[in-house]
Amino acid sequence: MPSGWFARTVAGVNVRAWLHRVEVQDALVAVVFTASTIVVTIGIDSAEGGPALDVVGYLSMLVVGGALAFRHRWPVPVLYATLAGLVVYLVGEYPGGPVFLGVFIAIGTVASIMATREAVPHVVVVVSVLAGAALARGSTGSGDPTDDNVWAHLVYLSWTVVAFFIGKAIRDRRELLAGLRERNRHLEETREEEALRRVAEERVRIARDLHDIVAHNIAGISLQAATGAHVATAHPDQAHQALLAIREA
């Protein structure tokens, strides 16, 4: 086998098929999300005051981002894992950053996989716990806890609703495409069955016509043979004509 062909196969078809696997895509999302979250949060930490990032803060971000690698395999456990990491991050009063987006990604994933009536209770639990953790953080922090927390809660709630409906839209589109594919398959099978039925009917018609033609010719042959046998002695020329008619038939 030529090495060039093997290299093109490995670098082309297999790699593309590998990248299209859901597990690989989730792993890539988790790596990119975790790395970008840590980098951006470090920049925010250096620009703002408050508690500095420590081991617990980094572990919280790793839990939130790392759990996303399994979001399609175990959507509900991943949702609660991101919730746990985010609660620890909130209680630790670490600087804000993109780590909060992890739970919204998990919410969208749950909505895209599970039925709405099954996904809503989990989302309500997550939002309630996050609101409680945010209130606890605001009540223990400096300043009036009602100044910015109300707006922050409204923003988080709106993000939750947007993430949920994006996931639901993805699920609805997937179900629509599956229904269209099933319908096309049914129509294709119906067309094939109709074509086979027409072929069978045509074969029956041809067989009937052939039967009528052959039966008519055999009847003529039988008549000519009887005529030839009857006149063979007295009228040889008529017997010869009968034999010619039989050969023609």
Disulfide bonds with the S-S distance in Angstrom:
none
